[in-house]
């Protein structure tokens, strides 16, 4: 696992580590205290992935089209 704070991870980094956490928990070869820590880390990683996906969805939704239907730029999400 990475020592990088979850809040600084990209979607890909968080997803990769989340997959590792799930794999360890599924194997069941981790002590109870370590399992609890892994579960908490996994919950944080899941939340980060959801946040990054939401950001991406908002960016896609903010793309504006010209009269021909071609992308012409983006509108800041905050301007909604």
TATANOR-V308990 format. One record per backbone hydrogen bond with DSSP energy under -1.0 kcal/mol. CO is the residue of the C=O (numbers start at 1). NH is the residue of the N-H. E is the energy in kcal/mol with one decimal. If there is no record, write none. Layout:
# TATANOR-V308990
co,nh,e
CO,NH,E
CO,NH,E
This chain:
# TATANOR-V308990
co,nh,e
5,8,-1.9
6,9,-1.7
10,14,-2.5
11,15,-2.8
12,16,-2.4
13,17,-2.3
14,18,-2.4
15,19,-2.3
16,20,-1.6
17,21,-2.6
18,22,-2.7
19,23,-2.2
20,24,-2.3
21,25,-2.5
22,26,-2.7
23,27,-1.9
24,28,-1.2
31,35,-2.7
32,36,-2.2
33,37,-1.9
34,38,-2.8
35,39,-2.7
36,40,-2.3
37,41,-2.4
38,42,-2.9
39,43,-2.3
40,44,-2.0
41,45,-2.6
42,46,-2.7
43,47,-2.1
44,48,-2.2
45,49,-2.4
46,50,-2.3
47,51,-2.3
48,52,-2.6
49,53,-2.4
50,54,-2.3
51,55,-2.4
52,56,-2.1
53,57,-2.6
54,58,-2.4
55,59,-2.1
56,60,-2.4
57,61,-2.5
58,62,-1.3
60,63,-1.3
62,75,-2.1
64,72,-2.4
66,69,-2.1
70,66,-2.9
73,64,-2.7
76,79,-1.6
77,80,-1.6
